[in-house]
Amino acid sequence: MKVLVISASPRADGNSHLLAEAALDGARAAGHDVAHVFLDDYVERLFGNCRTCRLADGRCSLDDRYEDLLLNRMLPADGIIFAMPLYFYGMPGRLKTVFDRLFCYISNSAPQQARVMDGITGKKVGVLISSEENYVGATAGVVAQFQEATRYLHQELVGVVVGNGNVRGEIARDPSDPVGRARELGARLFDIRVTDYRLDTVRPNAVWECPAVN
Ligand SMILES: Cc1cc2nc3c(=O)[nH]c(=O)nc-3n(C[C@H](O)[C@H](O)[C@H](O)COP(=O)(O)O)c2cc1C
């Protein structure tokens, strides 16, 4: 399987990058075909909903490498892992822009609409977050946002790893071992079974396969 890890921090030697590298290691060890990109190299322009930046044929005219990222990196991936620092209890603006600008590729006037809608769905998604604070509410908003965005895109959010650090690299000292958990998420990205039941979902009583018990 193809795994793309997207690093959203401008600090190439920062905390979320350590998580990204661990996820890459895990995915590689599991036999997957891995790739890693830094958002800084691809996304420079913000989404403008004035529509004047669309060319006559509906294509995006913004002069950065977003289209390369979307069409040639994200669409071919079977799984995407986003590695990000927490900024003001949310995702960094550059990463939010990845989602915002998707609008210009899935709207009815976009010539790539069918290709992008077909290619963006069905992926397994993981999220790695480094933050200074560790109370649960600090990351609750951004985790909810990823849950809704993946639901909207017919993707599956299979795991979120949160680790704490502020000074570059100190996330490795977090006793909850986020680096190890990121490695495991990379390794198990396609094996994690997400369950989301409804009242009438037919299912066994036990979550894991085990000898019958009442
Ligand atoms: C602009 C900015 C906003 C931040 N906002 C938060 C925040 O709301 N909560 C928090 O816990 N940490 C916050 N931090 C700290 C970073 O999330 C933390 O240092 C993280 O480990 C940085 O990851 P990186 O090394 O991958 O860039 C912020 C840092 C910056 C630069």
The ligand as an SDF file (V2000), in Angstrom:
LIG
                    3D

 31 33  0  0  0  0  0  0  0  0999 V2000
    1.7390   29.8470   16.7040 C   0  0  0  0  0  0  0  0  0  0  0  0
    1.7710   28.7720   17.7330 C   0  0  0  0  0  0  0  0  0  0  0  0
    0.6130   28.4340   18.3890 C   0  0  0  0  0  0  0  0  0  0  0  0
    0.6210   27.4180   19.3460 C   0  0  0  0  0  0  0  0  0  0  0  0
   -0.5400   27.1050   19.9740 N   0  0  0  0  0  0  0  0  0  0  0  0
   -0.5430   26.1010   20.8740 C   0  0  0  0  0  0  0  0  0  0  0  0
   -1.7390   25.7590   21.5540 C   0  0  0  0  0  0  0  0  0  0  0  0
   -2.8080   26.3170   21.3350 O   0  0  0  0  0  0  0  0  0  0  0  0
   -1.6780   24.7840   22.4590 N   0  0  0  0  0  0  0  0  0  0  0  0
   -0.5290   24.0910   22.7210 C   0  0  0  0  0  0  0  0  0  0  0  0
   -0.5600   23.1650   23.5140 O   0  0  0  0  0  0  0  0  0  0  0  0
    0.6260   24.3870   22.0750 N   0  0  0  0  0  0  0  0  0  0  0  0
    0.6480   25.3840   21.1780 C   0  0  0  0  0  0  0  0  0  0  0  0
    1.8060   25.7140   20.5430 N   0  0  0  0  0  0  0  0  0  0  0  0
    3.0290   24.9240   20.8300 C   0  0  0  0  0  0  0  0  0  0  0  0
    3.3050   23.8590   19.7550 C   0  0  0  0  0  0  0  0  0  0  0  0
    2.1640   23.1160   19.4660 O   0  0  0  0  0  0  0  0  0  0  0  0
    4.4050   22.9290   20.2390 C   0  0  0  0  0  0  0  0  0  0  0  0
    5.5870   23.6530   20.4860 O   0  0  0  0  0  0  0  0  0  0  0  0
    4.6850   21.8220   19.2550 C   0  0  0  0  0  0  0  0  0  0  0  0
    5.4390   20.8070   19.8710 O   0  0  0  0  0  0  0  0  0  0  0  0
    5.4510   22.3370   18.0280 C   0  0  0  0  0  0  0  0  0  0  0  0
    5.5970   21.2900   17.1130 O   0  0  0  0  0  0  0  0  0  0  0  0
    6.7220   21.3450   15.9710 P   0  0  0  0  0  0  0  0  0  0  0  0
    8.0490   21.2680   16.6800 O   0  0  0  0  0  0  0  0  0  0  0  0
    6.4670   20.1440   15.1260 O   0  0  0  0  0  0  0  0  0  0  0  0
    6.5430   22.6100   15.2280 O   0  0  0  0  0  0  0  0  0  0  0  0
    1.8320   26.7310   19.6060 C   0  0  0  0  0  0  0  0  0  0  0  0
    3.0070   27.0940   18.9510 C   0  0  0  0  0  0  0  0  0  0  0  0
    2.9900   28.1010   18.0290 C   0  0  0  0  0  0  0  0  0  0  0  0
    4.2680   28.4770   17.3210 C   0  0  0  0  0  0  0  0  0  0  0  0
  1  2  1  0
  2  3  1  0
  2 30  2  0
  3  4  2  0
  4  5  1  0
  4 28  1  0
  5  6  2  0
  6  7  1  0
  6 13  1  0
  7  8  2  0
  7  9  1  0
  9 10  1  0
 10 11  2  0
 10 12  1  0
 12 13  2  0
 13 14  1  0
 14 15  1  0
 14 28  1  0
 15 16  1  0
 16 17  1  0
 16 18  1  0
 18 19  1  0
 18 20  1  0
 20 21  1  0
 20 22  1  0
 22 23  1  0
 23 24  1  0
 24 25  2  0
 24 26  1  0
 24 27  1  0
 28 29  2  0
 29 30  1  0
 30 31  1  0
M  END
$$$$
